Amino acid sequence: MTARLLDGNALAESILSDLTERVRRLTEAGHVPGLGTILTGDDPASQRYVEMKREDCARVGIRSVHTHLPAAVSQHGLMEVIARYNRDDAVDAYIVQLPLPGELDEEAALLGIDPDKDADGLHPVNLGRLVMGAEGPRACTPLGIVELLAAYDVPVEGRHVVIIGRGLTIGRPLSLLLTMKRPGCNAAVTVVHTGVAADDLAAHVRRADVVVAAAGRAGLVTPEMVKPGAAVVGAGTSFEGRRLLSDVSEDVAEVAGWITPRLGGVGPMTRAMLLRNAVTAAERRAGRSPTT
């Protein structure tokens, strides 16, 4: 068996094309959507990620508002920038790039974001909206994974999904999203993590119709752990030098029915969902009904 690739690059291109049209309509109506980014410190991965987000903004016509703070900035200094973005009418949505350096309080930073301007969908108000099934910005990587599975006709509704990882950015919100009674979700979800004994973790994964690995441990999912024909999504990453590694061993493709590539799978979808959240926020602030 050779797995079908879940090509996030191709799907993200389609989404960006749609967003370009939505941005054009907003701009012609006098409201240029604005996405803000706040970067603190000089972490190379964070810097490159923010650069890619700003490049994406330029592609679709979104105004990019950026602040780069030194690693030595105080918590008060960071919170002042967050408060300024909350007041800025040119910013429809924004992110505080994580992780923050030093002793800066990530929880306080996230709590400081206006929930209606939360482009990452990680504010407690928006996570609460997700729990309730109410409208609001969704966490970008989980939403991107759901969109990716749906676009490639991976059966999810009524199936067993195993998520490896319970983190705030992927595992927890994805488990909530996939259990919702909506198209492309409505699944039975099991959440495991690296604190589970290796043999037990493998047994859970072996029973899954869909596996999402989001633990940040290279090669964690191996072929013998995967049910033949299952869909396998590598959402967790780590680095070996400058080489990006997936949580999913590449030879899993010989067993799986669908699989994300090491590059061009979940990453492009995360960035596309970020821009979609920003455009949707702009449509709401401009008094238009969001297209999506």
Helices and strands as residue ranges (DSSP letters): E 4-5, H 8-28, E 34-40, H 44-60, E 63-69, H 75-87, E 93-96, H 106-112, G 115-117, H 124-132, H 140-151, E 160-164, H 171-179, E 188-192, H 198-206, E 210-213, G 223-225, E 231-234, E 237-240, E 243-246, G 250-254, E 258-259, H 266-285
